[in-house]
Amino acid sequence: MDSVIDSVPNLSVISQIELLCWKTEAHKEQAIKDFINDSEVMGITSDVIFYCVKIRRSKRIKTPDAIIAATSIANNYTLISNNDSDSIGIKGLKY
């Protein structure tokens, strides 16, 4: 866990969109923008699409959540989230 916490954050482009859509106070919104600017935002690649399709065919999960999980799998990242119901049980996902 220490290596994950000490690393530069990697975000799926979907996570970036979701974070920017939160309605919150101006100082919190700026903190979110600063976090995103300090992160590497990962786009949707052919590998992400491949894993997203596998996930969606095997588990009832919304496409944005599948893209986030697929981004983690395709890049061999550990997903840190509080969305247990969507993330637990996805084959190959480090959660």
URDAQUI-V38791 format. One record per residue. N is the residue number from 1. RES is the residue in one letter. PSI is psi in whole degrees, -180 to 180 (* if undefined). Layout:
BEGIN
n:N res:RES psi:PSI
n:N res:RES psi:PSI
END
This chain:
BEGIN
n:1 res:M psi:-36
n:2 res:D psi:-42
n:3 res:S psi:-33
n:4 res:V psi:-46
n:5 res:I psi:-35
n:6 res:D psi:-7
n:7 res:S psi:163
n:8 res:V psi:129
n:9 res:P psi:142
n:10 res:N psi:127
n:11 res:L psi:140
n:12 res:S psi:148
n:13 res:V psi:-29
n:14 res:I psi:-42
n:15 res:S psi:-40
n:16 res:Q psi:-48
n:17 res:I psi:-46
n:18 res:E psi:-42
n:19 res:L psi:-41
n:20 res:L psi:-17
n:21 res:C psi:-12
n:22 res:W psi:136
n:23 res:K psi:116
n:24 res:T psi:177
n:25 res:E psi:156
n:26 res:A psi:-41
n:27 res:H psi:-35
n:28 res:K psi:-38
n:29 res:E psi:-40
n:30 res:Q psi:-39
n:31 res:A psi:-39
n:32 res:I psi:-45
n:33 res:K psi:-40
n:34 res:D psi:-42
n:35 res:F psi:-45
n:36 res:I psi:-43
n:37 res:N psi:-27
n:38 res:D psi:-2
n:39 res:S psi:163
n:40 res:E psi:120
n:41 res:V psi:122
n:42 res:M psi:128
n:43 res:G psi:-178
n:44 res:I psi:105
n:45 res:T psi:175
n:46 res:S psi:-34
n:47 res:D psi:-41
n:48 res:V psi:-43
n:49 res:I psi:-45
n:50 res:F psi:-50
n:51 res:Y psi:-34
n:52 res:C psi:-45
n:53 res:V psi:-44
n:54 res:K psi:-44
n:55 res:I psi:-49
n:56 res:R psi:-29
n:57 res:R psi:-22
n:58 res:S psi:-14
n:59 res:K psi:138
n:60 res:R psi:103
n:61 res:I psi:145
n:62 res:K psi:148
n:63 res:T psi:-45
n:64 res:P psi:-40
n:65 res:D psi:-36
n:66 res:A psi:-38
n:67 res:I psi:-42
n:68 res:I psi:-48
n:69 res:A psi:-43
n:70 res:A psi:-36
n:71 res:T psi:-41
n:72 res:S psi:-46
n:73 res:I psi:-48
n:74 res:A psi:-30
n:75 res:N psi:7
n:76 res:N psi:42
n:77 res:Y psi:163
n:78 res:T psi:126
n:79 res:L psi:125
n:80 res:I psi:118
n:81 res:S psi:163
n:82 res:N psi:19
n:83 res:N psi:64
n:84 res:D psi:-42
n:85 res:S psi:-33
n:86 res:D psi:-26
n:87 res:S psi:-33
n:88 res:I psi:135
n:89 res:G psi:5
n:90 res:I psi:119
n:91 res:K psi:129
n:92 res:G psi:-5
n:93 res:L psi:124
n:94 res:K psi:118
n:95 res:Y psi:*
END
